[in-house]
Amino acid sequence: MIAHYFDDEDSHVTWYPALSLGREFKEVPQHIADAASEAYACFSIRSYRAAILMARSVLEACAKDKNVTGRTLASKIDALADNGIISPQIQQEAHEIRYLGNEMAHGDFTEPVSEEDADDMLGFLATFLNYVYQMPAAIRRRQEARRNRAANPNI
């Protein structure tokens, strides 16, 4: 869907799409889920640098949420792995978001950012959020259901 309008100087402006599209992240703290959804909304309107910057910022917010401190995002990602919050593979994915996000954060706009680059980073972000928040919540629900069945075998 494409939206068109004319500004005061009769210059044509086109918006793609008419409404931005985010993504829902259940079991993720609301402030983090909102920022992650915003990254997807940026992607939906072809703002790939903004999407990557938001993904990088979400990693920072997750580290804070998990009480991980450090001077740099790199040290925070490594601390998340050292503390068993993320696996070595998720650690590598987080660093990939950081590498590309650092270029945006530090104003290194000399190289274009492709749709594929941004899509990869958002895929890594979704995996990160799934691993840190959604999978543990799903496991807790399954454990609770199992305990309830064991405590109430006739139900």
GIFENZI-V245416 format. One record per backbone hydrogen bond with DSSP energy under -1.0 kcal/mol. NH is the residue of the N-H (numbers start at 1). CO is the residue of the C=O. Records with the same first field share a line. If there is no record, write none. Layout:
NH = CO, CO
//
This chain:
3 = 15
5 = 13
7 = 11
10 = 7
13 = 5
15 = 3
28 = 25
33 = 29
34 = 30
35 = 31
36 = 32
37 = 33
38 = 34
39 = 35
40 = 36
41 = 37
42 = 38
43 = 39
44 = 40
46 = 43
47 = 42
48 = 46
51 = 47
52 = 48
53 = 49
54 = 50
55 = 51
56 = 52
57 = 53
58 = 54
59 = 55
60 = 56
61 = 57
62 = 58
63 = 59
64 = 60
65 = 61
66 = 62
67 = 64
68 = 63
76 = 72
77 = 73
78 = 74
79 = 75
80 = 76
81 = 77
82 = 78
83 = 79
84 = 81
85 = 80
86 = 80
91 = 87
92 = 88
93 = 89
94 = 90
95 = 91
96 = 92
97 = 93
98 = 94
99 = 95
100 = 96
101 = 97
102 = 98
103 = 99
104 = 100
105 = 101
106 = 102
107 = 104
108 = 103
109 = 107
118 = 114
119 = 115
120 = 116
121 = 117
122 = 118
123 = 119
124 = 120
125 = 121
126 = 122
127 = 123
128 = 124
129 = 125
130 = 126
131 = 127
132 = 128
133 = 129
134 = 129
135 = 130
137 = 133
138 = 134
139 = 135
140 = 136
141 = 137
142 = 138
143 = 139
144 = 140
145 = 141
146 = 142
147 = 143
148 = 144
149 = 145
150 = 146
151 = 147
152 = 148
155 = 152
//
